[in-house]
Amino acid sequence: MEMFKKGVFFLVLLSLFGCGSDDSCENSVDISGVALNLDFEDLTHQIHEIESEEELSVFLSEHPILRNYFFGYNELQPEAAFHAQVLRLATTPKVHQMFTAPTFEQFSTLIDQNRDIRELLVTPYLSNNRTKGLEDFYALVRKSRITRIKNLEQVGMYLDDNTEERNLYAIAFAYQTPAELLTQNFETIENPYVDTLYQETMSLIDVGSMRYELENAYKRLKTFYPEFEAPKVETVYSGFGSDLFISDTLLIVGLDYYLGEEASFRPNVYEYVRTRLTPEHLVPQLVQFTSLKFNKTDNKKRSLLEEMIYYGKALEFTKQMLPCVPDNIIMGYTAQQMADSEVSEAVIWSHFVENKLFYSQDPLNITKYVDERPAIPEIDKVCPGRIGQWLGWQIVKAYREETGADFVELMNETDAQKILTRSKYRPRPR
């Protein structure tokens, strides 16, 4: 039996029953009287106009969270931790043996026998010094006195006096000072390819439209939760430094992550994730993240059903705030994936029932059916990943239709079994 069918017939079904329907737009919540002035700041121009390390330093000091999460300062390790790593290395017997090898031949033999040290020290050294060879590395360590070091204070003084060797360990342990990272960040934003990202960010993303859609979504949210205060929103580009930072009071968006297929450069993520990094997916993703604060759940339970209903509520939250956005964009599926899922709803449901998956607490099943995957071949080779989220959304929709539960009641409901039972969900005829 062919589980997931394709073809024009099913695309017709999509137009009739699927994500193209936007009747909910006509029944949307009236937000005309909602007072909300979104604090929105587009920082892309400011970043692009920075002309020196000093200007960059001032800019980053004015935006500490942006500095930490988009420009890498939160990843800096303390100098003391770096010194401790060097001390552990220096006091390792096999490192001592290599560094004191009396001949190059003996040193080469030891390097061949100790792959971990070779990959930690030798390979990075040769990669960063293209004109040098293993003999040069041997000459460096042969004159080293690092193996005589006995405490952290001595490590610091020794590295200060031996810059070339200090750089060797800094590369090995991915250590940078704030000043070094500042220089690297300035060189990054001055790089021509990052300038291309800036130019394409300006042309491919309509920041004004993004602000309008997000502000309207927050206004709809405020009609349900009058106490809601919209976070400040900042948009940036950073050469793929990060995609999002989200808190109750601040939302930072790395626009260069969301340029879509027309961009000259794309972030280094799996293709099935990259298809969702487009301008049209940006606001729905931001709104779904906003649901975290309102989507109540029983954290003690981790069954597959609990996960499915949790994500189903998050997707319903997003649809409630963005009623005119097609369902496939909210779900992060292509139109074809959405059509395949809707047409094969009975097959998907049967797979979960027959394999007794709903009450499984096996983390493997949660990963398999809810988390990111390119496909779920256990159901069918073209069944899209995260199908458990999609099915959870269908159950949540059925629950609201069957019980008349309003939006806030849905968000507050933590009993996934109750939602499933009272939904009386069954796959719809297509």
C-alpha positions as a Markdown table, in Angstrom:
| # | Residue | x | y | z |
|---|---|---|---|---|
| 1 | Met | 0.0 | 0.0 | 0.0 |
| 2 | Glu | 1.4 | 3.4 | -0.9 |
| 3 | Met | 1.4 | 5.5 | 2.2 |
| 4 | Phe | 2.3 | 9.0 | 1.1 |
| 5 | Lys | 0.8 | 9.8 | -2.3 |
| 6 | Lys | 1.9 | 12.7 | -4.6 |
| 7 | Gly | 0.5 | 14.4 | -7.6 |
| 8 | Val | -1.7 | 17.1 | -8.9 |
| 9 | Phe | -4.8 | 15.6 | -7.3 |
| 10 | Phe | -3.3 | 16.1 | -3.8 |
| 11 | Leu | -2.2 | 19.6 | -4.6 |
| 12 | Val | -5.8 | 20.3 | -5.4 |
| 13 | Leu | -6.7 | 18.9 | -2.1 |
| 14 | Leu | -4.2 | 21.2 | -0.5 |
| 15 | Ser | -5.9 | 24.2 | -2.1 |
| 16 | Leu | -9.3 | 23.0 | -0.8 |
| 17 | Phe | -8.4 | 21.8 | 2.7 |
| 18 | Gly | -4.9 | 22.8 | 3.4 |
| 19 | Cys | -2.7 | 25.6 | 4.5 |
| 20 | Gly | -4.0 | 27.9 | 1.7 |
| 21 | Ser | -7.3 | 28.5 | 3.6 |
| 22 | Asp | -7.3 | 31.8 | 5.5 |
| 23 | Asp | -10.9 | 32.0 | 6.7 |
| 24 | Ser | -9.5 | 32.7 | 10.1 |
| 25 | Cys | -8.3 | 36.0 | 8.8 |
| 26 | Glu | -11.9 | 37.1 | 8.5 |
| 27 | Asn | -12.7 | 36.1 | 12.1 |
| 28 | Ser | -9.5 | 37.6 | 13.6 |
| 29 | Val | -9.5 | 39.3 | 16.9 |
| 30 | Asp | -10.1 | 43.1 | 16.7 |
| 31 | Ile | -6.9 | 44.8 | 17.6 |
| 32 | Ser | -7.8 | 48.3 | 16.5 |
| 33 | Gly | -8.1 | 49.6 | 20.0 |
| 34 | Val | -5.1 | 47.9 | 21.5 |
| 35 | Ala | -2.4 | 50.3 | 22.6 |
| 36 | Leu | 1.1 | 48.9 | 22.0 |
| 37 | Asn | 4.1 | 50.8 | 20.8 |
| 38 | Leu | 6.7 | 48.3 | 19.9 |
| 39 | Asp | 10.2 | 49.4 | 20.8 |
| 40 | Phe | 11.9 | 48.3 | 17.6 |
| 41 | Glu | 15.5 | 49.2 | 16.6 |
| 42 | Asp | 17.2 | 48.1 | 13.4 |
| 43 | Leu | 20.9 | 48.1 | 14.2 |
| 44 | Thr | 22.1 | 46.7 | 10.8 |
| 45 | His | 23.0 | 50.2 | 9.6 |
| 46 | Gln | 25.0 | 51.1 | 12.7 |
| 47 | Ile | 27.0 | 47.9 | 12.4 |
| 48 | His | 27.7 | 48.5 | 8.8 |
| 49 | Glu | 28.9 | 52.0 | 9.4 |
| 50 | Ile | 31.5 | 51.1 | 12.0 |
| 51 | Glu | 34.9 | 52.1 | 10.8 |
| 52 | Ser | 37.3 | 51.2 | 13.6 |
| 53 | Glu | 37.9 | 48.8 | 16.4 |
| 54 | Glu | 37.3 | 51.7 | 18.8 |
| 55 | Glu | 33.9 | 52.4 | 17.3 |
| 56 | Leu | 33.0 | 48.7 | 17.5 |
| 57 | Ser | 34.1 | 48.5 | 21.1 |
| 58 | Val | 31.9 | 51.4 | 22.0 |
| 59 | Phe | 28.9 | 49.9 | 20.1 |
| 60 | Leu | 29.3 | 46.5 | 21.8 |
| 61 | Ser | 29.6 | 48.1 | 25.3 |
| 62 | Glu | 26.2 | 49.8 | 24.6 |
| 63 | His | 24.7 | 46.5 | 23.6 |
| 64 | Pro | 26.1 | 43.9 | 26.1 |
| 65 | Ile | 23.7 | 41.1 | 25.2 |
| 66 | Leu | 24.3 | 41.5 | 21.5 |
| 67 | Arg | 28.0 | 41.5 | 22.3 |
| 68 | Asn | 27.8 | 38.3 | 24.3 |
| 69 | Tyr | 25.5 | 36.2 | 22.1 |
| 70 | Phe | 26.1 | 37.5 | 18.6 |
| 71 | Phe | 29.8 | 38.5 | 18.7 |
| 72 | Gly | 31.0 | 35.6 | 20.9 |
| 73 | Tyr | 32.0 | 37.3 | 24.1 |
| 74 | Asn | 30.0 | 34.8 | 26.2 |
| 75 | Glu | 32.2 | 32.0 | 24.8 |
| 76 | Leu | 35.5 | 33.5 | 26.0 |
| 77 | Gln | 37.1 | 31.4 | 28.7 |
| 78 | Pro | 38.9 | 33.0 | 31.6 |
| 79 | Glu | 42.6 | 33.4 | 31.4 |
| 80 | Ala | 43.0 | 31.3 | 34.5 |
| 81 | Ala | 41.2 | 28.4 | 32.9 |
| 82 | Phe | 43.5 | 28.7 | 29.8 |
| 83 | His | 46.5 | 28.6 | 32.1 |
| 84 | Ala | 45.2 | 25.5 | 33.9 |
| 85 | Gln | 44.8 | 23.7 | 30.6 |
| 86 | Val | 48.3 | 24.5 | 29.6 |
| 87 | Leu | 49.6 | 23.4 | 33.0 |
| 88 | Arg | 47.8 | 20.0 | 32.7 |
| 89 | Leu | 49.3 | 19.6 | 29.2 |
| 90 | Ala | 52.8 | 20.5 | 30.4 |
| 91 | Thr | 52.7 | 18.0 | 33.2 |
| 92 | Thr | 51.4 | 15.1 | 31.1 |
| 93 | Pro | 54.2 | 12.5 | 30.8 |
| 94 | Lys | 53.9 | 11.8 | 27.1 |
| 95 | Val | 54.0 | 15.5 | 26.3 |
| 96 | His | 57.1 | 15.8 | 28.5 |
| 97 | Gln | 58.6 | 12.9 | 26.5 |
| 98 | Met | 57.8 | 14.5 | 23.2 |
| 99 | Phe | 59.1 | 18.0 | 24.1 |
| 100 | Thr | 62.4 | 16.5 | 25.4 |
| 101 | Ala | 63.0 | 14.0 | 22.5 |
| 102 | Pro | 66.7 | 14.3 | 21.7 |
| 103 | Thr | 66.3 | 13.7 | 17.9 |
| 104 | Phe | 63.7 | 14.6 | 15.3 |
| 105 | Glu | 63.4 | 10.9 | 14.4 |
| 106 | Gln | 62.4 | 10.0 | 18.0 |
| 107 | Phe | 60.0 | 13.0 | 18.1 |
| 108 | Ser | 58.4 | 11.9 | 14.8 |
| 109 | Thr | 57.9 | 8.4 | 16.2 |
| 110 | Leu | 56.2 | 9.7 | 19.4 |
| 111 | Ile | 54.0 | 12.0 | 17.3 |
| 112 | Asp | 52.8 | 9.0 | 15.3 |
| 113 | Gln | 52.1 | 7.0 | 18.4 |
| 114 | Asn | 50.1 | 9.8 | 20.1 |
| 115 | Arg | 47.3 | 10.9 | 17.8 |
| 116 | Asp | 45.6 | 13.0 | 20.5 |
| 117 | Ile | 48.6 | 15.2 | 21.0 |
| 118 | Arg | 49.2 | 15.4 | 17.2 |
| 119 | Glu | 45.7 | 16.6 | 16.6 |
| 120 | Leu | 45.7 | 19.0 | 19.6 |
| 121 | Leu | 49.0 | 20.7 | 18.8 |
| 122 | Val | 50.7 | 19.7 | 15.5 |
| 123 | Thr | 47.8 | 19.8 | 13.1 |
| 124 | Pro | 46.6 | 23.3 | 14.2 |
| 125 | Tyr | 50.2 | 24.6 | 14.1 |
| 126 | Leu | 50.7 | 23.4 | 10.5 |
| 127 | Ser | 47.3 | 24.6 | 9.4 |
| 128 | Asn | 48.0 | 28.1 | 10.7 |
| 129 | Asn | 51.6 | 28.2 | 9.4 |
| 130 | Arg | 51.4 | 27.0 | 5.8 |
| 131 | Thr | 55.0 | 27.6 | 5.0 |
| 132 | Lys | 56.3 | 25.5 | 7.9 |
| 133 | Gly | 56.7 | 21.8 | 8.4 |
| 134 | Leu | 57.0 | 19.3 | 11.2 |
| 135 | Glu | 60.7 | 20.1 | 11.6 |
| 136 | Asp | 59.7 | 23.7 | 12.5 |
| 137 | Phe | 57.3 | 22.4 | 15.1 |
| 138 | Tyr | 60.0 | 20.2 | 16.6 |
| 139 | Ala | 62.4 | 23.2 | 16.7 |
| 140 | Leu | 59.7 | 25.2 | 18.6 |
| 141 | Val | 59.0 | 22.6 | 21.3 |
| 142 | Arg | 62.7 | 21.5 | 21.5 |
| 143 | Lys | 63.6 | 24.9 | 22.9 |
| 144 | Ser | 60.5 | 25.0 | 25.1 |
| 145 | Arg | 60.8 | 25.0 | 28.9 |
| 146 | Ile | 57.1 | 24.6 | 29.5 |
| 147 | Thr | 57.6 | 21.1 | 30.9 |
| 148 | Arg | 59.5 | 22.7 | 33.8 |
| 149 | Ile | 56.5 | 24.7 | 34.9 |
| 150 | Lys | 54.9 | 23.7 | 38.2 |
| 151 | Asn | 52.1 | 26.2 | 39.0 |
| 152 | Leu | 49.7 | 28.6 | 37.4 |
| 153 | Glu | 51.6 | 31.7 | 38.2 |
| 154 | Gln | 54.6 | 30.4 | 36.4 |
| 155 | Val | 52.4 | 29.5 | 33.4 |
| 156 | Gly | 51.3 | 33.1 | 33.0 |
| 157 | Met | 54.8 | 34.5 | 33.2 |
| 158 | Tyr | 56.2 | 31.9 | 30.9 |
| 159 | Leu | 53.5 | 32.6 | 28.2 |
| 160 | Asp | 54.0 | 36.3 | 28.4 |
| 161 | Asp | 57.7 | 35.8 | 27.6 |
| 162 | Asn | 57.2 | 33.2 | 24.8 |
| 163 | Thr | 54.6 | 34.6 | 22.4 |
| 164 | Glu | 55.0 | 32.0 | 19.7 |
| 165 | Glu | 54.5 | 29.2 | 22.1 |
| 166 | Arg | 51.6 | 31.0 | 23.8 |
| 167 | Asn | 49.9 | 31.3 | 20.4 |
| 168 | Leu | 50.4 | 27.5 | 19.9 |
| 169 | Tyr | 48.5 | 26.7 | 23.1 |
| 170 | Ala | 45.9 | 29.5 | 22.5 |
| 171 | Ile | 45.0 | 27.9 | 19.1 |
| 172 | Ala | 44.9 | 24.4 | 20.7 |
| 173 | Phe | 42.6 | 25.4 | 23.5 |
| 174 | Ala | 40.6 | 28.0 | 21.5 |
| 175 | Tyr | 41.6 | 30.8 | 23.8 |
| 176 | Gln | 41.2 | 34.5 | 22.9 |
| 177 | Thr | 41.5 | 37.6 | 24.9 |
| 178 | Pro | 38.7 | 40.2 | 24.6 |
| 179 | Ala | 41.1 | 42.4 | 22.6 |
| 180 | Glu | 41.8 | 39.6 | 20.2 |
| 181 | Leu | 38.1 | 38.8 | 19.8 |
| 182 | Leu | 37.4 | 42.5 | 19.1 |
| 183 | Thr | 40.0 | 42.5 | 16.3 |
| 184 | Gln | 38.5 | 39.3 | 14.9 |
| 185 | Asn | 35.0 | 40.8 | 15.0 |
| 186 | Phe | 36.1 | 44.0 | 13.3 |
| 187 | Glu | 37.9 | 42.0 | 10.5 |
| 188 | Thr | 34.7 | 40.0 | 10.1 |
| 189 | Ile | 32.4 | 43.0 | 9.6 |
| 190 | Glu | 35.0 | 44.5 | 7.2 |
| 191 | Asn | 35.1 | 41.3 | 5.2 |
| 192 | Pro | 33.6 | 41.7 | 1.7 |
| 193 | Tyr | 31.4 | 38.6 | 2.0 |
| 194 | Val | 29.8 | 40.0 | 5.2 |
| 195 | Asp | 29.3 | 43.3 | 3.3 |
| 196 | Thr | 27.4 | 41.2 | 0.8 |
| 197 | Leu | 25.3 | 39.8 | 3.6 |
| 198 | Tyr | 24.5 | 43.4 | 4.7 |
| 199 | Gln | 23.5 | 44.4 | 1.2 |
| 200 | Glu | 21.3 | 41.3 | 0.7 |
| 201 | Thr | 19.8 | 41.8 | 4.2 |
| 202 | Met | 18.7 | 45.2 | 3.1 |
| 203 | Ser | 17.2 | 44.0 | -0.2 |
| 204 | Leu | 15.7 | 40.6 | 0.8 |
| 205 | Ile | 14.1 | 41.4 | 4.2 |
| 206 | Asp | 11.5 | 44.1 | 4.6 |
| 207 | Val | 12.2 | 45.2 | 8.2 |
| 208 | Gly | 9.2 | 47.5 | 8.2 |
| 209 | Ser | 6.9 | 44.7 | 7.2 |
| 210 | Met | 8.5 | 42.5 | 9.9 |
| 211 | Arg | 7.9 | 45.1 | 12.5 |
| 212 | Tyr | 4.2 | 45.6 | 11.4 |
| 213 | Glu | 3.5 | 41.8 | 11.6 |
| 214 | Leu | 5.2 | 41.4 | 14.9 |
| 215 | Glu | 3.5 | 44.4 | 16.5 |
| 216 | Asn | 0.1 | 43.1 | 15.3 |
| 217 | Ala | 0.8 | 39.7 | 16.7 |
| 218 | Tyr | 1.8 | 41.2 | 20.1 |
| 219 | Lys | -1.4 | 43.3 | 20.0 |
| 220 | Arg | -3.5 | 40.1 | 19.5 |
| 221 | Leu | -1.6 | 38.5 | 22.4 |
| 222 | Lys | -2.4 | 41.5 | 24.6 |
| 223 | Thr | -6.1 | 41.0 | 24.0 |
| 224 | Phe | -5.8 | 37.7 | 25.7 |
| 225 | Tyr | -3.2 | 38.7 | 28.3 |
| 226 | Pro | -3.6 | 42.4 | 29.1 |
| 227 | Glu | -0.6 | 42.3 | 31.4 |
| 228 | Phe | 1.7 | 41.3 | 28.5 |
| 229 | Glu | 4.5 | 43.7 | 27.8 |
| 230 | Ala | 6.2 | 43.3 | 24.4 |
| 231 | Pro | 10.0 | 42.9 | 24.5 |
| 232 | Lys | 12.3 | 45.4 | 22.9 |
| 233 | Val | 13.2 | 44.1 | 19.4 |
| 234 | Glu | 16.6 | 44.6 | 17.8 |
| 235 | Thr | 17.6 | 43.5 | 14.4 |
| 236 | Val | 21.2 | 42.9 | 13.4 |
| 237 | Tyr | 23.6 | 41.1 | 11.1 |
| 238 | Ser | 26.8 | 39.6 | 12.3 |
| 239 | Gly | 28.1 | 37.1 | 9.7 |
| 240 | Phe | 26.1 | 34.2 | 11.2 |
| 241 | Gly | 27.2 | 35.0 | 14.7 |
| 242 | Ser | 23.8 | 33.8 | 16.0 |
| 243 | Asp | 20.2 | 33.7 | 14.8 |
| 244 | Leu | 18.1 | 34.7 | 17.9 |
| 245 | Phe | 18.3 | 35.8 | 21.4 |
| 246 | Ile | 15.0 | 35.8 | 23.3 |
| 247 | Ser | 14.1 | 36.9 | 26.8 |
| 248 | Asp | 10.9 | 38.5 | 28.3 |
| 249 | Thr | 12.3 | 42.0 | 27.8 |
| 250 | Leu | 14.6 | 41.7 | 24.7 |
| 251 | Leu | 14.5 | 40.0 | 21.4 |
| 252 | Ile | 17.5 | 40.1 | 19.1 |
| 253 | Val | 17.2 | 38.8 | 15.5 |
| 254 | Gly | 20.2 | 38.0 | 13.3 |
| 255 | Leu | 18.6 | 38.8 | 10.0 |
| 256 | Asp | 21.4 | 37.3 | 7.9 |
| 257 | Tyr | 20.2 | 33.9 | 9.0 |
| 258 | Tyr | 16.8 | 34.4 | 7.3 |
| 259 | Leu | 17.7 | 35.6 | 3.8 |
| 260 | Gly | 16.4 | 32.5 | 2.0 |
| 261 | Glu | 17.5 | 30.8 | -1.2 |
| 262 | Glu | 18.3 | 34.1 | -3.0 |
| 263 | Ala | 21.2 | 34.8 | -0.6 |
| 264 | Ser | 24.8 | 34.4 | -1.8 |
| 265 | Phe | 25.7 | 32.8 | 1.6 |
| 266 | Arg | 23.6 | 30.6 | 3.8 |
| 267 | Pro | 24.1 | 29.5 | 7.4 |
| 268 | Asn | 25.9 | 26.2 | 8.0 |
| 269 | Val | 22.9 | 24.1 | 9.1 |
| 270 | Tyr | 21.2 | 21.0 | 7.8 |
| 271 | Glu | 19.3 | 21.6 | 4.5 |
| 272 | Tyr | 16.0 | 20.5 | 6.0 |
| 273 | Val | 16.4 | 23.2 | 8.7 |
| 274 | Arg | 17.7 | 25.8 | 6.2 |
| 275 | Thr | 14.5 | 25.6 | 4.2 |
| 276 | Arg | 12.8 | 27.4 | 7.1 |
| 277 | Leu | 15.4 | 30.2 | 7.3 |
| 278 | Thr | 13.6 | 32.6 | 5.0 |
| 279 | Pro | 11.9 | 36.0 | 5.5 |
| 280 | Glu | 8.4 | 34.6 | 5.5 |
| 281 | His | 9.3 | 32.1 | 8.3 |
| 282 | Leu | 10.9 | 34.7 | 10.5 |
| 283 | Val | 7.9 | 36.3 | 12.3 |
| 284 | Pro | 6.1 | 32.9 | 12.8 |
| 285 | Gln | 9.2 | 31.5 | 14.4 |
| 286 | Leu | 9.5 | 34.5 | 16.7 |
| 287 | Val | 5.9 | 34.2 | 17.7 |
| 288 | Gln | 6.2 | 30.5 | 18.4 |
| 289 | Phe | 9.1 | 31.2 | 20.7 |
| 290 | Thr | 6.9 | 33.8 | 22.5 |
| 291 | Ser | 4.5 | 31.0 | 23.3 |
| 292 | Leu | 7.0 | 29.5 | 25.7 |
| 293 | Lys | 5.8 | 31.9 | 28.4 |
| 294 | Phe | 2.1 | 31.1 | 28.0 |
| 295 | Asn | 2.1 | 27.4 | 27.0 |
| 296 | Lys | 1.6 | 25.6 | 30.4 |
| 297 | Thr | 2.8 | 22.0 | 30.6 |
| 298 | Asp | 3.4 | 19.3 | 33.2 |
| 299 | Asn | 7.2 | 19.2 | 33.3 |
| 300 | Lys | 7.2 | 16.0 | 35.3 |
| 301 | Lys | 5.8 | 14.0 | 32.3 |
| 302 | Arg | 7.8 | 13.3 | 29.2 |
| 303 | Ser | 5.6 | 10.9 | 27.2 |
| 304 | Leu | 5.4 | 11.3 | 23.4 |
| 305 | Leu | 1.8 | 12.5 | 23.8 |
| 306 | Glu | 2.9 | 15.2 | 26.2 |
| 307 | Glu | 5.4 | 16.4 | 23.7 |
| 308 | Met | 3.0 | 16.3 | 20.8 |
| 309 | Ile | 0.3 | 18.3 | 22.6 |
| 310 | Tyr | 2.9 | 20.8 | 23.9 |
| 311 | Tyr | 4.0 | 21.5 | 20.3 |
| 312 | Gly | 0.5 | 21.4 | 19.0 |
| 313 | Lys | -0.5 | 24.2 | 21.5 |
| 314 | Ala | 2.6 | 26.2 | 20.4 |
| 315 | Leu | 1.6 | 25.9 | 16.8 |
| 316 | Glu | -2.0 | 26.9 | 17.6 |
| 317 | Phe | -0.7 | 29.8 | 19.6 |
| 318 | Thr | 1.2 | 31.0 | 16.5 |
| 319 | Lys | -1.8 | 30.6 | 14.3 |
| 320 | Gln | -3.9 | 32.6 | 16.8 |
| 321 | Met | -1.5 | 35.4 | 16.7 |
| 322 | Leu | -0.8 | 35.2 | 12.9 |
| 323 | Pro | -4.2 | 34.1 | 11.5 |
| 324 | Cys | -3.4 | 35.0 | 7.9 |
| 325 | Val | -0.1 | 33.1 | 7.7 |
| 326 | Pro | -0.6 | 29.8 | 5.9 |
| 327 | Asp | -0.4 | 26.7 | 8.1 |
| 328 | Asn | 2.5 | 25.2 | 6.2 |
| 329 | Ile | 4.6 | 28.3 | 7.0 |
| 330 | Ile | 3.7 | 28.1 | 10.7 |
| 331 | Met | 4.5 | 24.4 | 10.7 |
| 332 | Gly | 7.7 | 25.0 | 8.7 |
| 333 | Tyr | 6.8 | 22.5 | 5.9 |
| 334 | Thr | 6.8 | 23.0 | 2.2 |
| 335 | Ala | 3.5 | 23.0 | 0.5 |
| 336 | Gln | 4.1 | 19.5 | -0.8 |
| 337 | Gln | 5.0 | 18.3 | 2.7 |
| 338 | Met | 1.8 | 19.8 | 4.1 |
| 339 | Ala | -0.2 | 18.2 | 1.3 |
| 340 | Asp | 1.4 | 14.8 | 1.9 |
| 341 | Ser | 0.7 | 15.0 | 5.6 |
| 342 | Glu | -2.9 | 16.0 | 5.2 |
| 343 | Val | -3.6 | 13.4 | 2.6 |
| 344 | Ser | -1.9 | 10.7 | 4.7 |
| 345 | Glu | -3.4 | 11.8 | 8.1 |
| 346 | Ala | -5.1 | 8.4 | 8.6 |
| 347 | Val | -1.8 | 6.5 | 7.8 |
| 348 | Ile | 0.0 | 8.7 | 10.4 |
| 349 | Trp | -2.6 | 8.2 | 13.0 |
| 350 | Ser | -2.6 | 4.5 | 12.5 |
| 351 | His | 1.1 | 4.3 | 12.8 |
| 352 | Phe | 1.0 | 6.0 | 16.3 |
| 353 | Val | -1.9 | 3.8 | 17.4 |
| 354 | Glu | -0.7 | 0.5 | 16.1 |
| 355 | Asn | 2.8 | 1.0 | 17.6 |
| 356 | Lys | 1.4 | 2.2 | 21.0 |
| 357 | Leu | 3.5 | 5.4 | 20.7 |
| 358 | Phe | 1.4 | 7.9 | 22.6 |
| 359 | Tyr | 2.4 | 6.8 | 26.1 |
| 360 | Ser | 6.0 | 5.9 | 25.3 |
| 361 | Gln | 8.6 | 7.7 | 27.4 |
| 362 | Asp | 11.5 | 6.4 | 25.4 |
| 363 | Pro | 13.6 | 9.5 | 24.5 |
| 364 | Leu | 14.4 | 7.8 | 21.2 |
| 365 | Asn | 10.7 | 7.9 | 20.2 |
| 366 | Ile | 10.4 | 11.6 | 21.2 |
| 367 | Thr | 13.5 | 12.3 | 19.1 |
| 368 | Lys | 12.2 | 10.3 | 16.2 |
| 369 | Tyr | 8.7 | 11.7 | 15.9 |
| 370 | Val | 9.0 | 15.2 | 17.4 |
| 371 | Asp | 12.5 | 16.6 | 17.0 |
| 372 | Glu | 14.3 | 17.7 | 13.9 |
| 373 | Arg | 14.8 | 15.0 | 11.2 |
| 374 | Pro | 14.8 | 15.3 | 7.4 |
| 375 | Ala | 12.1 | 12.5 | 7.2 |
| 376 | Ile | 10.5 | 9.8 | 9.2 |
| 377 | Pro | 11.1 | 6.6 | 7.2 |
| 378 | Glu | 9.5 | 4.5 | 10.0 |
| 379 | Ile | 6.2 | 5.8 | 8.5 |
| 380 | Asp | 7.2 | 6.5 | 4.9 |
| 381 | Lys | 10.3 | 7.7 | 3.2 |
| 382 | Val | 8.7 | 11.0 | 2.3 |
| 383 | Cys | 7.0 | 11.6 | 5.7 |
| 384 | Pro | 8.4 | 14.9 | 6.8 |
| 385 | Gly | 10.2 | 15.3 | 10.1 |
| 386 | Arg | 8.5 | 16.6 | 13.2 |
| 387 | Ile | 5.3 | 14.8 | 12.2 |
| 388 | Gly | 4.5 | 14.3 | 15.9 |
| 389 | Gln | 4.2 | 18.1 | 16.2 |
| 390 | Trp | 1.9 | 18.3 | 13.2 |
| 391 | Leu | -0.3 | 15.5 | 14.6 |
| 392 | Gly | -0.4 | 17.2 | 18.0 |
| 393 | Trp | -1.6 | 20.3 | 16.3 |
| 394 | Gln | -4.5 | 18.4 | 14.6 |
| 395 | Ile | -5.5 | 17.0 | 18.0 |
| 396 | Val | -5.4 | 20.5 | 19.6 |
| 397 | Lys | -7.5 | 21.9 | 16.8 |
| 398 | Ala | -10.0 | 19.1 | 17.2 |
| 399 | Tyr | -10.1 | 19.7 | 21.0 |
| 400 | Arg | -11.0 | 23.4 | 20.5 |
| 401 | Glu | -13.6 | 22.6 | 17.9 |
| 402 | Glu | -15.2 | 19.8 | 20.0 |
| 403 | Thr | -15.1 | 21.6 | 23.4 |
| 404 | Gly | -15.3 | 25.2 | 22.5 |
| 405 | Ala | -12.3 | 25.9 | 24.8 |
| 406 | Asp | -11.1 | 29.4 | 24.4 |
| 407 | Phe | -7.5 | 30.3 | 23.7 |
| 408 | Val | -6.4 | 31.1 | 27.3 |
| 409 | Glu | -8.1 | 27.9 | 28.6 |
| 410 | Leu | -6.1 | 25.9 | 26.0 |
| 411 | Met | -2.8 | 27.5 | 26.9 |
| 412 | Asn | -3.5 | 26.8 | 30.6 |
| 413 | Glu | -4.5 | 23.1 | 30.1 |
| 414 | Thr | -1.6 | 20.9 | 31.2 |
| 415 | Asp | -3.4 | 17.5 | 30.9 |
| 416 | Ala | -2.4 | 16.1 | 27.5 |
| 417 | Gln | -4.6 | 13.0 | 28.0 |
| 418 | Lys | -7.6 | 15.2 | 28.6 |
| 419 | Ile | -7.0 | 17.1 | 25.4 |
| 420 | Leu | -6.7 | 13.9 | 23.4 |
| 421 | Thr | -9.7 | 12.2 | 25.0 |
| 422 | Arg | -12.0 | 15.2 | 24.8 |
| 423 | Ser | -10.9 | 16.1 | 21.2 |
| 424 | Lys | -12.5 | 12.9 | 20.0 |
| 425 | Tyr | -9.9 | 13.2 | 17.3 |
| 426 | Arg | -10.0 | 11.0 | 14.3 |
| 427 | Pro | -8.4 | 11.6 | 10.9 |
| 428 | Arg | -10.5 | 13.7 | 8.7 |
| 429 | Pro | -11.7 | 12.4 | 5.3 |
| 430 | Arg | -9.8 | 14.0 | 2.5 |
